[in-house]
């Protein structure tokens, strides 16, 4: 038993000596030009590799650092910089014939800069793998029949990376994705390969992609076919980059869906669940979660898209959003339609602050149904929304219309003091724009008051300026949306009385000016 143990010990000792001695006889840096050349030719970008060291135990060569040049049309700074690069190699060919066969590439803690062109038609990585892209002169390997370098690696990894996404010519700070991990198996420029990716999103949240990509488009890498399942948790909508920040939309969202691309058209569909959603800049977060089930088809060349399905749900209230968008410019433009019928007000009430609707202080909209039909067009930072709204059989709880009408004695008696104001019907044509909101053809039916009609505006600071008429008595609504003031329309009353006086004198009737005393509680002169 002692003899076999001695033999085993001798063999182990010899192997250890070989492991220790081999790196001294093989200068890993001798392979640096070849490694740099292969990476440069494969990516179409100048690649620089730092000091190389061989580790027999790990079965690979490690470089101190690596950099890959950017497309010169975008930047002169590196596209990728990594603290270290581990190159897995086949040891037997390396030791006995000094031939470099790469089996694995791992980038550790890389800094990657992704830049979108100003007009939105290209990325700085679009020319990756393009053999015609400008680069330093290097030995050129024999291309395959398609002109794409025949590079393949069994395993390709990015570990703990940092991804900065920006737009050329934009004053906005880059969006930074941290803790980026990517794993690709059976990577090839000329065939499809599976991949996995995880990352921490800007301002919190996480992203996970799992699918297949490839072959790499030799003319534009951004048009590479892709099929993946996407899972996003706790995404900050305003900071994520998935929505144009100029739109003013914010909130925290989860997403589960799919992303597919044939290189020309990308399609995404799934379910987005948002909390604390805010749709307009002057709004405030919604009090209940909102769910959006959608499908989008996006033209990768034109940077335009169509929202083919958009079901927005809050409780039992479901509205439908469809339309198109154009994202090729600095600011996204849209042409959208929102339609909803019979929407329960109790489910929608928590959404009103998110769209900038402010009710009178201490009040709450309850009961009834809402119908909306709106179109939104233009740049998202100067969006114009117009359409119709109709509210039926609802109540403005906590709003005493009778006390608000006390300044108008001719109307105050018609609306007795009650805690709530019942709204049998309200309809209007509405236009919402950066300069404010305008409502025309208002038709309001309050059982205790009767029928009121009119028109008016709400300024960006929520100041009210409405001219109304109830039971042929004109009045104004002023103040703010949180504290409306109902006052007599003196000019309107005077004009109406004058017209009646002229008509009365012609017909020999009693002087209508005597009616003024009832409105202002004063005796006529």
LOLOVO-504538 format. One line per field, with one value per residue (C-alpha): residue number from 1; x, y, z. Coordinates in nm, 3 decimals. Layout:
! residues N
n = NUM,...
c1 = X,...
c2 = Y,...
c3 = Z,...
This chain:
! residues 525
n = 1,2,3,4,5,6,7,8,9,10,11,12,13,14,15,16,17,18,19,20,21,22,23,24,25,26,27,28,29,30,31,32,33,34,35,36,37,38,39,40,41,42,43,44,45,46,47,48,49,50,51,52,53,54,55,56,57,58,59,60,61,62,63,64,65,66,67,68,69,70,71,72,73,74,75,76,77,78,79,80,81,82,83,84,85,86,87,88,89,90,91,92,93,94,95,96,97,98,99,100,101,102,103,104,105,106,107,108,109,110,111,112,113,114,115,116,117,118,119,120,121,122,123,124,125,126,127,128,129,130,131,132,133,134,135,136,137,138,139,140,141,142,143,144,145,146,147,148,149,150,151,152,153,154,155,156,157,158,159,160,161,162,163,164,165,166,167,168,169,170,171,172,173,174,175,176,177,178,179,180,181,182,183,184,185,186,187,188,189,190,191,192,193,194,195,196,197,198,199,200,201,202,203,204,205,206,207,208,209,210,211,212,213,214,215,216,217,218,219,220,221,222,223,224,225,226,227,228,229,230,231,232,233,234,235,236,237,238,239,240,241,242,243,244,245,246,247,248,249,250,251,252,253,254,255,256,257,258,259,260,261,262,263,264,265,266,267,268,269,270,271,272,273,274,275,276,277,278,279,280,281,282,283,284,285,286,287,288,289,290,291,292,293,294,295,296,297,298,299,300,301,302,303,304,305,306,307,308,309,310,311,312,313,314,315,316,317,318,319,320,321,322,323,324,325,326,327,328,329,330,331,332,333,334,335,336,337,338,339,340,341,342,343,344,345,346,347,348,349,350,351,352,353,354,355,356,357,358,359,360,361,362,363,364,365,366,367,368,369,370,371,372,373,374,375,376,377,378,379,380,381,382,383,384,385,386,387,388,389,390,391,392,393,394,395,396,397,398,399,400,401,402,403,404,405,406,407,408,409,410,411,412,413,414,415,416,417,418,419,420,421,422,423,424,425,426,427,428,429,430,431,432,433,434,435,436,437,438,439,440,441,442,443,444,445,446,447,448,449,450,451,452,453,454,455,456,457,458,459,460,461,462,463,464,465,466,467,468,469,470,471,472,473,474,475,476,477,478,479,480,481,482,483,484,485,486,487,488,489,490,491,492,493,494,495,496,497,498,499,500,501,502,503,504,505,506,507,508,509,510,511,512,513,514,515,516,517,518,519,520,521,522,523,524,525
c1 = 0.000,0.290,0.433,0.110,0.073,0.428,0.364,0.050,0.239,0.519,0.268,0.090,0.421,0.527,0.195,0.234,0.581,0.451,0.172,0.422,0.692,0.488,0.398,0.771,0.832,0.527,0.515,0.143,0.214,0.340,-0.023,-0.137,-0.107,-0.305,-0.573,-0.602,-0.616,-0.893,-1.108,-1.047,-1.139,-1.443,-1.588,-1.468,-1.327,-0.971,-0.918,-0.634,-0.543,-0.319,-0.056,-0.136,-0.066,-0.122,-0.292,-0.283,-0.509,-0.790,-0.723,-0.693,-0.511,-0.595,-0.542,-0.507,-0.745,-0.906,-1.055,-1.261,-1.284,-1.612,-1.754,-1.559,-1.886,-1.999,-1.695,-1.318,-1.345,-1.365,-1.691,-1.592,-1.336,-1.291,-1.065,-0.979,-1.042,-1.025,-0.965,-1.037,-0.808,-0.740,-0.423,-0.286,-0.254,-0.121,0.146,0.270,0.215,0.168,-0.164,-0.434,-0.782,-1.025,-1.314,-1.436,-1.427,-1.520,-1.523,-1.496,-1.644,-1.669,-1.782,-1.999,-2.126,-2.432,-2.511,-2.821,-2.777,-2.945,-3.200,-3.257,-3.174,-2.848,-2.660,-2.286,-2.290,-2.471,-2.140,-2.010,-1.906,-1.908,-1.583,-1.616,-1.617,-1.312,-1.042,-0.670,-0.482,-0.452,-0.404,-0.734,-0.860,-1.030,-1.395,-1.680,-1.901,-2.120,-1.823,-1.871,-1.571,-1.614,-1.577,-1.727,-1.685,-1.836,-1.907,-1.911,-1.968,-2.000,-1.965,-2.070,-2.076,-2.196,-2.401,-2.450,-2.718,-2.735,-2.843,-2.607,-2.660,-2.888,-2.836,-2.984,-2.756,-2.693,-2.914,-2.692,-2.764,-2.548,-2.462,-2.499,-2.440,-2.464,-2.407,-2.399,-2.340,-2.229,-2.174,-2.130,-2.159,-2.328,-2.589,-2.845,-2.726,-2.898,-2.835,-2.931,-2.903,-2.973,-2.922,-3.013,-3.221,-3.164,-3.321,-3.389,-3.553,-3.426,-3.431,-3.409,-3.393,-3.382,-3.389,-3.207,-3.035,-2.850,-2.714,-2.552,-2.663,-2.341,-2.471,-2.635,-2.592,-2.896,-3.108,-3.000,-3.297,-3.404,-3.659,-3.668,-3.884,-3.857,-3.921,-3.893,-3.943,-3.989,-3.899,-3.896,-4.087,-3.944,-3.581,-3.594,-3.552,-3.834,-4.063,-3.958,-3.888,-4.046,-4.386,-4.390,-4.504,-4.378,-4.448,-4.317,-4.399,-4.356,-4.356,-4.388,-4.386,-4.198,-3.973,-3.920,-3.742,-3.681,-3.424,-3.674,-3.969,-3.960,-4.269,-4.328,-4.633,-4.717,-4.864,-4.741,-4.860,-4.799,-4.822,-4.813,-4.873,-4.862,-4.962,-4.913,-4.643,-4.883,-5.056,-4.991,-4.960,-5.271,-5.409,-5.460,-5.261,-5.313,-5.265,-5.183,-5.201,-5.048,-4.891,-4.659,-4.504,-4.193,-4.018,-3.645,-3.546,-3.808,-3.820,-4.200,-4.451,-4.813,-4.993,-5.219,-5.356,-5.377,-5.621,-5.589,-5.757,-5.816,-6.043,-6.343,-6.288,-6.127,-6.041,-5.885,-5.576,-5.459,-5.254,-4.908,-4.583,-4.268,-3.948,-3.689,-3.654,-3.530,-3.886,-4.133,-4.456,-4.779,-5.124,-5.330,-5.697,-5.846,-6.199,-6.397,-6.769,-6.957,-6.645,-6.730,-6.647,-6.565,-6.275,-6.158,-6.168,-5.817,-5.685,-5.806,-5.498,-5.270,-5.428,-5.425,-5.792,-5.822,-6.158,-6.278,-6.099,-6.253,-6.473,-6.476,-6.645,-6.861,-7.097,-7.215,-7.032,-6.796,-6.759,-6.455,-6.347,-6.018,-5.748,-5.393,-5.158,-4.822,-4.487,-4.520,-4.389,-4.653,-4.934,-5.283,-5.572,-5.929,-6.257,-6.574,-6.650,-6.982,-7.060,-7.390,-7.562,-7.269,-7.226,-6.966,-6.943,-6.840,-6.927,-7.213,-7.339,-7.607,-7.353,-7.138,-7.437,-7.518,-7.374,-7.635,-7.966,-8.168,-8.002,-7.919,-8.274,-8.280,-7.981,-8.052,-7.759,-7.662,-7.339,-7.327,-7.411,-7.587,-7.490,-7.752,-7.558,-7.247,-7.109,-6.861,-6.620,-6.272,-5.936,-5.624,-5.304,-4.991,-5.163,-5.449,-5.778,-6.089,-6.439,-6.716,-7.079,-7.102,-7.432,-7.476,-7.792,-7.815,-8.165,-8.180,-8.054,-8.180,-7.995,-7.676,-7.487,-7.177,-6.806,-6.474,-6.110,-5.875,-5.529,-5.205,-5.214,-5.571,-5.741,-6.106,-6.277,-6.621,-6.933,-7.243,-7.619,-7.878,-8.253,-8.164,-7.957,-7.590,-7.315,-6.938,-6.721,-6.388,-6.126,-5.940,-6.030,-5.972,-6.171,-6.426,-6.617,-6.968,-7.040,-7.304,-7.220,-7.303,-7.219,-7.423,-7.715,-7.706,-7.692,-7.983,-8.192,-8.122,-8.227,-8.542,-8.612,-8.592,-8.816,-9.055,-9.088,-9.166,-9.439,-9.571,-9.474,-9.368,-9.012,-8.790,-8.532,-8.754,-8.627,-8.277,-8.374,-8.442,-8.100,-7.890,-8.121,-8.143,-8.438,-8.465,-8.408
c2 = 0.000,0.231,0.195,0.304,0.598,0.705,0.683,0.897,1.149,1.168,1.219,1.496,1.658,1.648,1.800,2.077,2.150,2.162,2.400,2.623,2.608,2.631,3.004,3.081,2.909,3.050,3.426,3.500,3.849,3.689,3.617,3.976,4.091,3.790,3.839,4.211,4.137,3.877,4.102,4.403,4.211,4.049,4.377,4.615,4.833,4.885,4.668,4.709,4.445,4.505,4.281,3.911,3.641,3.268,3.066,2.693,2.620,2.838,2.732,3.078,3.400,3.717,4.072,4.363,4.578,4.609,4.889,4.886,5.201,5.377,5.453,5.769,5.925,5.927,5.965,5.940,5.791,5.410,5.230,4.970,4.982,4.687,4.639,4.287,4.038,3.666,3.455,3.085,2.882,2.520,2.443,2.148,2.339,2.640,2.441,2.213,2.412,2.762,2.789,3.014,2.856,3.084,2.906,3.174,3.552,3.729,4.107,4.209,4.541,4.695,5.053,5.049,5.364,5.337,5.651,5.706,5.935,6.276,6.180,5.840,5.619,5.467,5.366,5.378,4.997,4.974,4.928,4.651,4.349,4.554,4.474,4.794,5.015,5.244,5.085,5.061,4.844,4.490,4.148,4.053,3.697,3.522,3.628,3.392,3.414,3.686,3.908,3.865,3.741,3.377,3.429,3.183,3.149,2.878,3.119,3.498,3.686,4.040,4.056,4.347,4.597,4.955,5.068,5.439,5.526,5.874,6.063,6.265,6.639,6.600,6.804,6.526,6.318,5.958,5.689,5.448,5.076,4.911,4.551,4.443,4.068,3.905,3.541,3.414,3.052,2.927,3.282,3.332,3.630,3.415,3.217,3.248,3.214,3.202,3.479,3.597,3.949,4.112,4.474,4.732,5.012,5.388,5.516,5.161,4.846,4.548,4.414,4.053,3.933,3.568,3.462,3.421,3.667,3.656,3.623,3.965,4.202,4.287,4.630,4.740,4.542,4.722,4.535,4.190,3.950,3.896,3.699,3.738,3.730,4.050,4.093,4.434,4.505,4.842,5.048,5.427,5.537,5.888,5.773,5.440,5.573,5.354,5.662,6.002,6.211,6.514,6.344,6.413,6.058,5.915,5.628,5.286,4.989,4.615,4.461,4.106,4.051,3.959,4.140,4.013,4.162,4.041,4.314,4.548,4.556,4.506,4.398,4.414,4.308,4.239,4.378,4.690,4.742,5.092,5.249,5.619,5.690,6.053,6.126,6.505,6.726,6.934,6.623,6.418,6.040,5.825,5.670,5.322,5.088,5.108,4.820,4.852,4.554,4.655,4.555,4.779,4.735,4.952,5.027,5.011,5.219,5.493,5.494,5.502,5.271,5.170,5.092,4.812,4.724,4.935,4.841,5.069,4.926,5.070,4.833,4.766,5.080,4.985,5.239,5.170,5.350,5.320,5.526,5.595,5.766,5.900,5.884,5.969,6.332,6.481,6.485,6.203,6.300,6.103,6.066,5.874,5.806,5.723,5.588,5.460,5.407,5.339,5.373,5.338,5.668,5.500,5.317,5.623,5.882,5.794,5.855,6.216,6.374,6.184,6.355,6.697,6.712,6.888,6.875,7.137,7.104,6.839,6.694,6.356,6.230,5.925,5.697,5.713,5.650,5.842,5.833,5.984,6.015,6.202,6.251,6.353,6.488,6.663,6.653,6.495,6.810,7.026,6.776,6.892,6.672,6.736,6.549,6.494,6.393,6.288,6.218,6.066,6.000,6.096,6.302,6.555,6.449,6.718,7.007,7.237,7.404,7.597,7.782,7.854,8.019,8.247,8.545,8.491,8.521,8.439,8.093,8.021,7.922,7.668,7.483,7.427,7.376,7.009,6.829,6.665,6.792,6.543,6.558,6.405,6.485,6.675,6.693,6.919,6.953,6.980,7.096,7.050,7.226,7.376,7.715,7.568,7.382,7.504,7.359,7.447,7.343,7.268,7.113,7.055,6.915,6.936,6.839,7.110,7.380,7.281,7.304,7.515,7.584,7.778,7.766,7.867,7.800,7.660,7.819,7.620,7.752,7.612,7.954,7.938,8.170,8.037,8.214,8.016,8.055,7.874,7.932,8.224,8.386,8.450,8.394,8.345,8.073,8.217,8.133,7.802,7.440,7.367,7.674,7.781,8.110,8.160,8.529,8.726,8.811,9.183,9.259,8.965,9.055,9.422,9.323,9.085,9.336,9.606,9.379,9.286,9.652,9.746,9.456,9.537,9.904,9.813,9.579,9.812,9.573,9.648,9.781,9.470,9.669,9.611,9.251,9.362,9.408,9.038,8.948,9.189,9.232,9.609,9.842,9.999,10.372
c3 = 0.000,0.066,-0.285,-0.472,-0.235,-0.308,-0.682,-0.650,-0.440,-0.698,-0.981,-0.793,-0.714,-1.079,-1.187,-0.934,-1.058,-1.417,-1.315,-1.140,-1.405,-1.729,-1.692,-1.675,-2.008,-2.187,-2.229,-2.243,-2.376,-2.695,-2.777,-2.720,-3.086,-3.203,-2.937,-3.013,-3.385,-3.351,-3.130,-3.358,-3.673,-3.512,-3.378,-3.648,-3.369,-3.247,-2.937,-2.690,-2.433,-2.130,-1.971,-2.008,-1.751,-1.782,-1.510,-1.571,-1.274,-1.406,-1.763,-1.905,-1.975,-1.783,-1.908,-1.668,-1.870,-2.210,-2.418,-2.737,-2.946,-3.016,-3.358,-3.456,-3.576,-3.211,-2.988,-2.960,-2.610,-2.564,-2.624,-2.363,-2.084,-1.849,-1.548,-1.655,-1.930,-1.871,-2.178,-2.143,-2.372,-2.463,-2.266,-2.466,-2.798,-2.604,-2.417,-2.695,-3.013,-2.875,-3.060,-2.910,-2.912,-2.723,-2.546,-2.306,-2.268,-1.945,-1.906,-1.542,-1.427,-1.774,-1.836,-2.150,-2.319,-2.544,-2.746,-2.960,-3.260,-3.253,-3.521,-3.357,-3.655,-3.522,-3.210,-3.154,-3.145,-3.480,-3.666,-3.438,-3.641,-3.960,-4.140,-4.345,-4.033,-3.993,-3.778,-3.733,-3.980,-3.851,-3.994,-4.156,-4.110,-4.395,-4.391,-4.449,-4.755,-4.602,-4.522,-4.147,-3.943,-3.841,-3.464,-3.219,-2.843,-2.626,-2.341,-2.329,-2.002,-1.873,-1.495,-1.273,-1.558,-1.575,-1.873,-1.953,-2.212,-2.365,-2.676,-2.892,-2.854,-2.550,-2.233,-2.020,-1.802,-1.920,-1.770,-1.578,-1.538,-1.269,-1.179,-1.540,-1.583,-1.926,-2.011,-2.369,-2.467,-2.809,-2.925,-3.299,-3.528,-3.790,-3.596,-3.319,-2.959,-2.616,-2.366,-2.019,-1.881,-1.545,-1.439,-1.178,-1.330,-1.288,-0.965,-0.845,-0.975,-1.171,-1.527,-1.644,-2.006,-2.110,-2.474,-2.803,-3.036,-3.364,-3.617,-3.578,-3.855,-4.039,-4.150,-3.824,-3.503,-3.355,-3.611,-3.490,-3.453,-3.094,-2.897,-2.520,-2.211,-2.010,-1.637,-1.474,-1.104,-0.930,-1.237,-1.195,-1.507,-1.513,-1.492,-1.677,-2.031,-2.162,-2.166,-2.300,-1.985,-2.158,-2.125,-1.751,-1.672,-1.343,-1.107,-1.003,-1.227,-1.273,-1.620,-1.752,-2.125,-2.439,-2.686,-3.041,-3.341,-3.694,-3.750,-3.916,-3.678,-3.303,-3.116,-2.744,-2.547,-2.188,-1.870,-1.691,-1.334,-1.201,-0.857,-0.768,-1.136,-1.249,-1.610,-1.633,-1.484,-1.274,-1.140,-0.828,-0.777,-0.821,-0.505,-0.654,-0.879,-1.256,-1.498,-1.870,-2.102,-2.432,-2.765,-2.969,-3.314,-3.362,-3.694,-3.618,-3.922,-3.907,-3.524,-3.538,-3.380,-3.345,-3.020,-3.140,-2.796,-2.483,-2.208,-1.907,-1.599,-1.252,-1.066,-1.288,-1.496,-1.829,-2.102,-2.441,-2.573,-2.935,-3.178,-3.316,-3.213,-3.377,-3.169,-3.435,-3.317,-2.994,-2.852,-2.916,-3.094,-3.057,-3.207,-2.952,-2.885,-2.544,-2.525,-2.231,-2.171,-1.848,-1.632,-1.259,-1.091,-0.759,-0.928,-1.119,-0.840,-0.720,-1.074,-1.099,-0.932,-1.173,-1.475,-1.308,-1.202,-0.865,-0.687,-0.438,-0.106,0.118,-0.156,-0.326,-0.641,-0.573,-0.760,-1.118,-1.443,-1.668,-2.046,-2.221,-2.583,-2.625,-2.888,-2.791,-3.058,-3.085,-2.902,-2.558,-2.388,-2.561,-2.591,-2.694,-2.581,-2.693,-2.683,-2.484,-2.127,-1.975,-1.607,-1.498,-1.163,-0.944,-0.628,-0.520,-0.158,0.090,-0.144,-0.032,-0.349,-0.160,0.054,-0.251,-0.422,-0.126,-0.315,-0.585,-0.403,-0.713,-0.722,-0.358,-0.272,-0.550,-0.403,-0.033,0.202,0.178,0.254,-0.088,-0.436,-0.661,-1.028,-1.251,-1.567,-1.671,-2.023,-2.203,-2.491,-2.339,-2.476,-2.262,-2.375,-2.216,-2.195,-1.992,-2.016,-2.195,-2.157,-2.403,-2.438,-2.064,-1.969,-1.596,-1.441,-1.061,-0.938,-0.668,-0.906,-1.247,-1.573,-1.601,-1.924,-2.018,-2.094,-1.940,-1.875,-1.611,-1.616,-1.562,-1.203,-1.164,-1.169,-1.283,-1.529,-1.625,-1.750,-1.667,-1.681,-1.470,-1.508,-1.739,-1.460,-1.555,-1.298,-1.285,-1.136,-1.023,-0.762,-0.803,-0.862,-0.493,-0.378,-0.643,-0.601,-0.742,-0.803,-0.995,-1.355,-1.319,-1.680,-1.801,-1.576,-1.686,-2.051,-2.011,-1.816,-2.070,-2.352,-2.161,-2.081,-2.448,-2.540,-2.252,-2.341,-2.698,-2.581,-2.306,-2.026,-1.666,-1.625,-1.579,-1.375,-1.072,-1.074,-0.984,-0.618,-0.584,-0.712,-0.505,-0.201,-0.254,-0.306,-0.650,-0.669
